Amino acid sequence: MKNLHVLFLIVFMLILSACASRADVTPTPTPALVKPVIMDTPTPVSSCSAISVEPTVAPSLDSYFPPVTAGDFSVGPADAPVTIVEYCEFQSDSCLNMAGIIGKLMSEHKDVRFVFRPLPLIGVLDKSEQAVLAALAADEQGQFWLMYDLLFAKHAEWKSLKPAAFDAWVLREAAALEMDEEKLKTAMKAEETATSLQEMYESAKKLSIPAVPLILINGNLQPSYLLDYQSVSDAVGLFALGRKQFTQCPPFNVNPQSQYIVTLHTEKGDIVMQLFPDKAPLAVNSFVFLAKQGWYNGVTFHRVVPGFLAQSGDPSGTGRGNPGYFFKNEDNDLKFDKPGMVAMSNNGLDTNGSQFFITFAPAPQLDGGYTIFGQVLNGLDVAEKLMPRDPGSGQALSPGDKILSVEVEEK
């Protein structure tokens, strides 16, 4: 097994990666309902239906690319719900940019495994082959990832060097990191190292890889136009969500005659809500069930629009996740006629899941499209202080504020 040590934060601190926004599924302040983004999902015929929605299903089992083995260079838990495989090298600016993206992802997602498959661009970049050789040679000392970090962190230093000057540079830098300089020098010139590099090159060549970086997430090839940070992070979040989703609808345990008081403990303070089991029993039952299962713990308010609403309930953080089931809209006499109304978000009629929103002002344009199932008793000012964040704005997204835990009191 290759040594699993990596200092991704060094790379992340030195590299700026681009962020792009994603489509959101929340209500908008217009009379029209939001366009669905979950495709090929039939409308439930009963009050609740279990679903299987891409891309939160199981990983691809028929990937064209070889599976991850003990011979791969990898970091992260072997049993992680998400595995990212990258074919890349060290000299190209595209691979440098992806190293920054991966570094940031690995610092923010603890349930991800990253696999790096070196692919030297022989005859294309003048030091690509030498850099890969240095990484393979460092692995002889169990320091592949240390060399990985070095090559990307000091990319600007060695990229402009003449090929004849590269070996001396990398040996000097490796020694400063307490690698054995003589062992590294010997391994870089060893026939076995050159053979390993050639085998990697030929293996990748058989796959007809058109360009680097090439990214697979759970065996699924990611389009080159979706390799910005936000797109990759969204894909990771959605795949990871698959492990948390339920395979059947929750049991109906809510008592329509009881009073349910819910406290959202957030990073900005507490938000206390009263739920209406007599008005929206399906929504209240689902919310209480998910809260008791810890579904909402650590979940970001992924959309906060000042003066309009704050939305949460999707552990993937994308605004496109669901708990593995949908339930019907519920008709009642409640209206969005004042601030602090709590309602289910959906992608159209009868596609309620786990996402909910809190309004900051009257929003009559939402009447009839979303099931209201509660209201804020205390802490609306806390909700209004949540970090503004709109995935549909086309702008870079802030980290957002999280729900730390949810407390449910039944009276």
N, C-alpha and C positions, 0 to 999 in steps of 0.2 A: 504494500500500500504506500502510495506517495505521501510524503510528509504533509500534514494538513495545517501548516502555519501560514498566516497571511496578515499583512498590515494594510487592509483596504483603506483605512481612514487616512493613511498618508497620501494615497493616490487621490482620494476624494477631496482632501483639503487643497491639493495642488491643481485640481482640474475642475473646470466649470462645465457642467453638462446642461444641455438645453432642456427645457421643459415645454410640453405642449398640452393644452387642455383637451378634455374629452367631452363627448356629448353627455348631457345629464338627463335624468328621468323625472325631475321634480316638476310640480306645477309652476306655471309662469303667470305673471300678473296680467294675463289676457284671458278673455272668455273661453278661448279654445282649450281643449284638453291637450296634455302633452303627448307628442308622438311616441308610440311604443318603440323601445329598442330591443326588447326580447322577442326574438323571432320564432315562428313555427310552434307556438305554444297555444293549444286549444283553450277556448274559454271553458272553465270548469262547469260541469252540469249539475254538481251538487254544491253545498255550502262551502266545501273546501276540497281541493284536489292536490295530490302530490304531483310534482313535476320534475322533469329533467331538462335543464336548460344549458346550452352552450354559453360560455366556455367553462362552466363550473362543474362539468361532468368529470369522469375519471380520465387520467392521462392517456394519450394515444398509445395503443399497444401494437400498432403496425407501422411504426416510424420507419422511413427509408434509411435513416441514419442508425449506426450501430448503437446498442445500449451502453449505458455507463458501466464500467467494470472497475475492479480494483487497480488496474493499470493506468487509469485516468488520473490527471491532476485535479483534485477536487477539495473544496472546503465546505463546511456546513454539515449538518446532520445527514447521515446516510438514509434515514427514514423520513426526511423532510417531505412535506406534501407537494413541494414545488422544486423541480430541478431545472436549472438554466444551464444549457450547454452552449459554449461559444467556440467557434472556429475563428482564430485570428492570429496575429503576430504582434511584434512590438514596435516596428518602425513607422507604420502608417498612422496618419492623423485620425483616421476613422477608428482604428483600434484603440488609440489613445483616448478618444472621446468615449468609447464604450467602456473602457476601464474606469472612467469617472462615474459613468452611470451605474455600473455593477458595484463599484465601491459604495456609492450612496445607497443602493438597494440593500446591500448586505449589512449596512449599518442600521437600517431601519426595519428590515425584515429578518427576524431570528429563525424563521422556519423555512429557510431557503438553502438549497445546496447549489453551489456553483462549480461547474466543470469547465476547465480551459483546455482546448485541444490546439496546440501550436500548429500553425500552417505557414511555413516560410514562403514568402513571395520571391522565389528564386528567379533571378533574371529580371525582376521588376523593380525592387528596391535594393540599393547597393549593400546595405548592412542587415537586411532582414534575416538572412541565413545565419550570420554571425551572432545576432542577438538570440535567436532560438537555440543555437549551439551553446551559448553561455547559460541559458536557462536549464537546458538538459544537463549540462556539466555541473551546475549548482545542485541539481537533484542528487548527484552522487554523494553530496554531503547532507542531503535532506533539506536543502535550502532553495527549492524551486520557487516557492512563493516569495521568499526574500528577494530573489533575483527579479521576479515578476514586478514587485513593488519598486525596486531600484530602477529598472529600465523605463517604467512609466513615469515615476516621480521625477527623474532627471532626463526625460525624453529630449528636452530642448538642448541639453548639453551635448549629447552624443549624436543626435540626428544629423548635424551638420559636419561631423568629423569625416575625414577620409577613411575608407575601409581599413587602410594600413594602421591607422591610429586607434581603432576601436578596441582591439584586444588589450592594449596597454591601459586604456581608460577603464575598461570594465574590471580588469584585475586590480587596479588601484582602488576603485570604488568598493569592490567586494572585500578587499582586505580591511578597509575602513569600517566595514560592517562585521568584522571578525570572522569572515570566511577564511578557510585555508587557501591562500593564494596559490601555492604550488600545486595542491591537489586540483584546484579549479583549472589552472593552466594545463595540467596534464590531461584532464578530462576533456577540455575543449579541443585538444588535438588528437584525442583517442579515436581509433577507427570505429569502436563500438558506438560512440556518440554520434559520429557522422552517419552510421548505419541507421540508428534510431531516427535521426532527422529525416533521412531519405524515405524510410518506411512511413513516417507520418505524412510526408509530402505525397507519396504515391497513393496512400489510403484516401487522402482527401481528394486527390486528382480523380480517382475512380468515382467519387460522388458528384463530380462535375459542379463543384462549388463555383458559382459565378463571380462572387466578390466577397470580401471580408469587411466588416464582421458578419458572420452568419450566426443567427441566434435561434436556438430551439428552447421552448418552454414545455416541459413535460412531453417531449418528443414532437411537439407541434412547431413547424417552421413559422417564424415570425416575419411578416413582410418587411422589406427594407425601409419602407416609408413609415413604419411604426416602431422605429428603434430609438426614439427619443425617450427621455427619462419617464415622462408621465405615461406614455403608452406601455412601456415595459412594466412599470410599477402597477398599472391597472391590470395588466394580464396576470402578473404574479398574484395580486390580491384576489382576482376572480378564481384562479386555479386553487389557491389556498383555501378559499371559501368552501370548495367542494367537500373538504374533510369535515366541515362544521355543519353542513346542511342536513336536514332531516329527511328521511325517506317516506314519512307519512304525516298526515295532519295531526295536530295536537289533540289530546282528549279534551272533551268539553267539561271543564270543572268549575267554570265561573258561576257564581250565584247572582242572578239578576237582582235579588233583593238586598245584596250586601253593598257596602260602601268600600270602594278601593281608592286608597291614597298612595300615590307613587312619588318617590323622591329620586330625582336624577342627580347623583353626585357628579358634578362636572369639574373640569380644571378651573373654571371660573367661579364656581360656587354651586349651591343647590337650587334645583328647580322642582317645586312641589306641584303635583298635578292631581286633580280628582278625575277618575274615570267614570264612564256612564254605562254600566253593564246592562241596565234596563233599556237603553237607547241603541247600543251597538254591542250586543253580547259576543258576536264573532270576533270583532276587533279587540275587545277587552280581553277575551279568553286567550287569543293569540299573543297579545302583548304581555300579559301576566305570565303565560307559559314560557315565552322566550326570556323574559326578565329573570325568572327563577332558574332557568338553564344557564344563565350567565352570557347569553347571546349578545347583550348590549355592552358588556364590560369592555372598555378599551376602544369602543367604536367612536370614530370621528364624526363631528357635525360637518358632513362633507359639502353642504351648501348652506351658506348664511348670507342672505340678501337684506341689508339694513332697510328697515321700513316695510319689509314684506314678510319674511319667514326664516326659520332655521330648520334644517332637515338632517336627520340621522337615521340610524337603524341598519346600516349596511356595513358589515365587518370588512368587506373588501375595500371600502373607502372610495369606491368608484361611482356610486349612485346607480349601479346596475345589478347589484347582488340581491338575492332573495333567500329565504330560509329553506327552500326545497318544496314549498307548497304555496298555493294561492287560495284566497277565499273571497267570497262575494262582497260587493258593496252592500251597505245596509241603509235603507231609507229611514230617516227620522226627521223630526221637525227642527233640528238644530241648524243654525246658519252661521256663516262666517261674518257675523255682524258686530264683532268686537275683538279687541286684541286678546291673545292668549288661548285661542282655540287650538285643540290638539286633534289632528286628523291623520288618517292613513294616506301615504303616497301610493300612487299606482301608475301603471302604464296603459291605462284604459279600463273600461268596465270590468269588474270582477277579477282584477289582478292584484289584490292586496296581499302583502307579504309581511315583511318586518319593518319596512321604512315608514317613518312618521314625520310630521312637521308641526311646528308651533308658529302661529301667525303673530306678527307684531302690530297689525292694524286690521281694521275691517277689510274683508276681501270677498265681496259679494259675487265677483266673477267666478269664484271657485264653488259656489253653491251647486249642489246636485252632482258634482263630479267626484267628490272625495268624502269618505265616511268620517264624520266627526265622532270621536269617541271619548273626549275629555276636554278639560280646560285647566289652565294654570291658576293655582291658588296663590302661590308665592314664588318669587324668583323670576318674574318676567323681565325684570331689569338685568338679571344675570344672563338670561338668554340673549338680550339685546347687546350684551358686551362680548358675545362670542366672536371669534375671529371671522371677519367677512371672507367669504370664499365662494366662488361661483364657477364650477367646472365648465359651464356653457359660455363663459365670458370671452374665451380666446386668449386669456392672460395667464401668466404663470401662477400656480396655486401655492398658497401658504400652507404650512403643515396642518392647520386647523386645530380646534379644541376637541377634547375627547370626553366621553362619558366614562367616569371611573368605575362606577357601579350603580346598580338600581335597587332601591329598597321598596318592597310592596307591603302595604299594611291593609288587611281586610278587617272591616268592622261589622 
